[in-house]
Amino acid sequence: MKKFVISALSVLAIGVTSFAASAQGQPAYPERAVTWIVPLAPGGPADTLTRNIANRVSQKLDASIVIENVGGAGGTIGATRAASAPNDGYTFLMGHMGFMAAAPSLYKDLRYDPVSDFQAVLRFPDTPAVLLVPADSPFNSVEDLIQYAKENPGRVNFGTAGVGSVSHLVAELFASEVGIEIATVPYRGNAPAVADLMAGRLDAVFDMSNTSLANVKGGRVKALGVASKEPMPQFEGVPTISTIVPGFEAGAWYGIYAPAGTPQAHLDILEEAYLSVMQDAEFNALLTDQGLQLLSQDDYRGKSLQELTVSDGKRWAEVITNANIVAN
């Protein structure tokens, strides 16, 4: 477990009071450092994104945000810790689709409920899944891959980041939606799976937009489609999978959650600070360059994340049950 402090930089007085001042007669919030528990190892894409956002939110709040990495068990250890934290507005969880939507159906002994034990506060930009094949693959479109898979049941192998991982779930969802039988090959993370894809030892991998962008632009892999509602400008010329499979959208999403019962006034202050951050054109350009999909201001709100947590929990439960996926 490691802790890092993101110090608030000096900011103009205008704007600070709009976030730091609380209801009349109540102490200003936050009065001290706020902790964001990140249930992942430091240095990865999700951890880096969280730190970038925390740095900017801390400036709006004029308070420090402490990043505490609590990894292990696919993020469920950190989430369990956050669920039992005091609901005073000073401890939050960086939640992820894996341990906030899929985990209840993957782990029988899960010690928290993503919906009843937490309140969503704010949603980060998304990282849609991208269907990748080797650079020299005979598949030049999603249709090519589907046709071959239908003619050769079980012959197309998809590398995944492990049993029950986002890439595994998206592959199973894709196979179910298009009516094909695939073979999944679990790895210890998506990076080694993509490495084997580039070496020609795999037929396909669903990687997320932020981690696949560099390999696609560098010509090391070929992107057949993105699992987003609209085309992503970062992936020029790559169609949405939904043009072939109507309604197909999938990928990883992230956001900040508070333990249930946290004062709504505190959550409102944090949400408004974040919404202000997400209006920064320079920061948005940076996120776009990193392969993230920007959202509308309403979709960044906690209400949107709460609804997504509930709906995706049901969605992935069905995929997990139908594919008979059991986490190790």
SULCOR-V755306 format. One record per helix or strand of 2 or more residues. SS is the DSSP state (H for helix, E for strand). FROM is the first residue (numbers start at 1). LEN is the number of residues. If there is no record, write none. Layout:
ss->{SS SS}
from->{FROM FROM}
len->{LEN LEN}
This chain:
ss->{E H E H E H E H E E H E H E H E H E H E E H H H H}
from->{2 13 34 45 65 73 91 97 118 126 142 157 166 183 190 204 209 221 241 251 254 264 281 298 302}
len->{5 8 5 17 5 11 6 10 6 9 10 4 13 4 9 5 9 6 3 2 6 14 9 3 21}
